Amino acid sequence: MSDVVLKLHSYWAYLVLLILIIAVVNALIKVLGDKEYEAKDFRISLFTLIVSHIQLLIGLILYFVSPKFELWSQLGAEVMKNPLARLYLVEHPLVNIIAVALITIGYSKHKKKLTSKAKLKPIAIFYSIALILFLSRIPWSVWLA
């Protein structure tokens, strides 16, 4: 089961990154170009929110069914001294939970705004930070192999 969830988590990550990049670029172009907020912008930001939350759920399931989770009982505090174990068990999950929280905050803040530029600004800011966080904690050596 762990292998299936791992593959799903890995492939779904491509979708998350793609739609998040689209959302960030779209919001930045519109904010910097002083363009109007449209229904398309709402759909892009909502789809990004949904896709990232699904990825979070898949990741949480993977975290607890993965054999790597057993490293906590085997290594204990030594997990923090092992860079690869720390990445998988602490850094990757924690930073990505923060990134999804930022997407949620950005989406929530944008809904409360009344003007176009004010609606797009939280999306541009929070989604951009989330993208940077996601990219910073992807296990690239394993993911691209």
N, C-alpha and C positions, 0 to 999 in steps of 0.2 A: 504494500500500500504506500509505503514511504516513497518508492521510486515514482509512482504515478503522480503523487502530490508534488514531488520535486520537479518533475517535468512540467506539470501544469503551472507551478509557481514560476519557473524559468521562462516558459513561453508567454505567460500572461504579462510578465515584466516587460517584454517587448511592446505589447499593446499599451501598457501604462506609460512607458517612456514616450512612445509615439504620440499618444493623445495629449500627454502633459506638455510635450514640446509644442504641439499645435496650439494648445491653449495659451501657453506663455507667449509664443510668437504673435499670435492673434491679438492678445491683450496689449502687448507692448507696441505693436504697430498702431493699434487704435488709440492708445493713450498718447503716444508721441505724435501721431498724425492728427490728433484732435477730431477723431471720427466718432460717429454716433454708435451707441450700444444697440444691437439688433437681437432679434429672436435667435439667430444663429449663434451669437455669443453666449446666450443663456444655455443653449443646447450643448455647446462645446464644454462650458464650465461644469454643467451638470453631469455630462458623460464622463468627464475627467474625475469628478468626485465619486461616481458610482464605480468606475473601473479601479480606482485606487483603493476603495474600501473592499472590493472583492479580492484584490491582491493582498490586502492586509489579512483578511479572513483565511485565505489560502496559506499565507505565510505563518499565521498562528497555528493552524492545523499542522503544517509541516514541522514547525518548531517542536511540538510535543510528540509527534510520531516518528521523528527522525532519530536514527541511531546516535547522532551527535548530541542529542539531549542527555544521553546517558553519561556524557563527559562530565556533567555537573557532579554526579555521584562518584565518578572515578577520580576526578582531579580536584574537586572542591574549589578552593580559592586559587589553586594553581592554574585554573582556566585563564585568569588575568595575566599570567606570565607567558602563556602560549599564544603568540600572535594570531594564528589561524583559528584556534578555539575561541579566542576573545572576539574575533571578527564575526564568526557564525553565531555564537551564543549570547553576545552582549551588544557589540557595536551595530551590526546589521539590523537586528530586530529593534533596538532602541531608537536609532536614528531614523529608521523607516516609519516607525510609529509616530515619531515627532513630525516627519514629513507629511504623513496622511492627516495628522491633526492640523497642520498648517493649511493644507488644502481645504479641510473642513472649515477652518476659521475664515479663510479667504472667501470661500463660497458664501458662508453665512453673512459676513460683512457686506459683500456686494449686494445681497438681496435687500438690505436695509437702506441702501442709497437711492436717491431719486434722480440724479442727473447721469448722463452717459459717462462722462469722464470719471465721476465719483464711483460709478458701478465697476468700471474696468480697472481702476487703480488697485483695489485690494486683490483682484485676480492676478494682475501683473506682478505685484509684490510678493504675495504669499505663495502663489504657484511657482514663481521663479526660485524662491528660497527652497521650496520643497523639491524642485528639480535638482538643484545643486546638492541637497542632502541625499537624494536618491542616488545620484551619480557618484557621490563620495563613498558610499558604502556597498556598492555592488562588488561582489567578489570576482573582479575582472579576470583573474588568471584561470578561474574555474569556468566562468560563464562563457568566455570566448573560446575555450578549448574544445 
